């Protein structure tokens, strides 16, 4: 170890001199603080700390790295618009569902002939104003649906209620890519 010229006064203890020598070259260690505050360039092992710093409300260490980075990158935008339909759409986009459709007042039927009587709607009128439904464009597993619901609950207004995640329009194809072992449901979770 290279000895550096001491800046300490002559009455310092040997421990203080050793500490000075040990920390003398700390400035030579490359540390790029700006990169650590960027979700795209932050080292993977520091991502949970960055997520905590920017206000991510849910975190799973088992998520893939790309999903972790996307959740951290969109956290600030989502927090600024928290409680709006836009925040819910951004949260869904961060989880890999950018084409999801949000239907507000999902349970109420208007007597204009547009509603189908297929069991998705109920007569509710004005008491159904705080409900919404999400239509996903691709199937999700039950575990993925749990993550989506948790994310939506963190960004929606407290008075609003999610009536369902619907992916019946993107039905499961019988091509062997999805196994029927209880991991997936048939369209509504």
N, C-alpha and C positions, 0 to 999 in steps of 0.2 A: 504494500500500500504506500502510495506516495504521500509524503508529509508536506502539508501546506504551511505557509507562513501564518503564525498565530496573530490574531487580533485581540486576544484576551489580555488583561492586565497581569502583572507578575504574581499577584497573590491568589491566582486561581488554583483549584484543587486538581489533582491528577484525573479525576472523573470528568471534570469540565473540559480539560484538555483532550481527553480521549473522545468525548462527545463531539467536540469541535472537529477533530480529525475524521471521525466517522461520518459526519454530515457535510463535510467540505465539498464533496463532489456530487451532492444531491442535485445541483443545478444542471449537471451534465446528463441527467436521466431524461430521456425524451418523454414529455407529457403534454398532450394536446388537449387542453380543456374544452375547446370549442367542438372538437369531434365527439367528446363524451356527452354533450348536450344535444346532439343530433341523433334522431332515431335511426337514420340510415347508416351512420358511420360509427355509432357507439359499439364498443366491444360487447359481445353476447353476454358475458358474465356480469356486465354492469347494467344490462337492460332492466332488470327488476328494480334497481335503484332509480333509474331514470323514469320508469313508469310511476313509481311512488312520488318522485319530485314533480311530475307534471300533472298528477291527480288522477291517474288511472284507478278506477274503483274496484276492478276485479282483475285477477291475474292468475294464470295457471302455468306452472313451470313445465307442463307437458305439451303446451302449445308448440307448433313448429316455429322456427325462428322468423320466418316471413310474417306470420300472423302476429307475433309479439311486436315486431317492428311497426307493422301497420296500426296496431292498437295504440302504441305509444305515439306514433306520428299524428294520428287523428284525435288524440285525447284533448288537446287544447281547443280545437274547433268545436268539438262536441260539448265541452264544458261551457263555452260561450253561448251556445244555442240550446243548452239543456232545457228540456221541457217542451220542445217544439217538434213538429213532424220532421223537419229537416235534420234534427239531431238523431232521431230514430233512423232515418234513411242513411245518414253517415255512419252510424254504429253498425248497421247491417252491411254497408259497403266494406267497412273495415273487417268484418267477419267473412267476407267473400261472397256477399249477395248484393251486388250493386244494382241489379235489375228487380229487386223486390218491390212490390206494390203495396202501399199503405192505404187502407180504406178506413176513413174516419166514420163515426156513427154506423159502425158495422152491423148492428143488430136491428136498426129501424127500417121499416118498409114504408116507402111513399106510395101512394095510390096513383101512380102515373103509368103503370104497366111495365116499368123497367125491371121490376123484381121477379126473380124466378122463385117459385115455391118449392125449393129443393132441400129445405131443412137448415140452410145456413142462416136464414133470417127469421126474426121473430117480430111480432107486433110490439112496438115499444114506444114509438113516437118520441116525445120530448125527454123521457127518462133514459134514453139510450145515447145521449149526446156525448158522453165521456167514454165511449168504447171505440176500439179500433181493431182491425184484423190485418194481418200481414199475409200476402200471397207471395210465396217464393217460387222462383222459376226453375229450381232443381230440387230433387229430393234431399232430405237431411236425415241423419240418424237421430235416434232419440237423445243420445248424448249431445249431439250438435244442437238440437232443438233446446235442450236445457241451457246450453251456453248462450244461445240467441235470446232466450227468455230472460236470463239473468242480465245480459247486456241491455236489453230493452228496458227492463225494470230500473236500471241505474240511470237511464237518460230521460225517461218519460216523466210527465207530471204525476204527482202522487194521486190526483183525483181521477186519472184516466186508467182504463182497464183493457188489457189485451185479451180479446175473446178467442184468438186462435192463430196458430201458424198453419197456413194452408198451402200445400203443394200438390193438390189434386190436378192442377193444370199441367204439372210436370210429373206425370205418373211414373212409377217405377217400371222400367222395361224388363221384360223377361229374357234377358240375354246372359245371365249368369254373373254379371258384375256385382250385383247386390244379393247377398245371401239372406234367406228368411230364417234367421236364428234369433229373432227378438231385438235386433239392433235397429231395425227400421220399422216404421209404421206404414200404413197404406194411404197416407195423404193428409191427415189432420192431426196435429200434436199440440 
